[in-house]
Amino acid sequence: MHDHLEMELARARQRVKRAELFLTRANELLEEDRGVGISLALCCRIRSGQKRVAEARSRLRQIDPTAP
């Protein structure tokens, strides 16, 4: 049982890290001047990334309430 919990925690932490990395990259691309069409698409990706980060953090907190 303990191993299963550790595995779930590791997966949840990995999801949070991936979502944060995706969001960071999208924000960096938005800072570059690539045109309005690209910026609108990036804004959509950023909103999606923010949602994924929130969901991943929520899942991590469900598994481990002491997680940040």
Summary of the structure (lengths in Angstrom):
residues: 68
radius of gyration: 15.1
end to end distance: 23.1
largest distance: 51.8
contacts: 167
relative contact order: 0.18
helix: 85%
strand: 0%
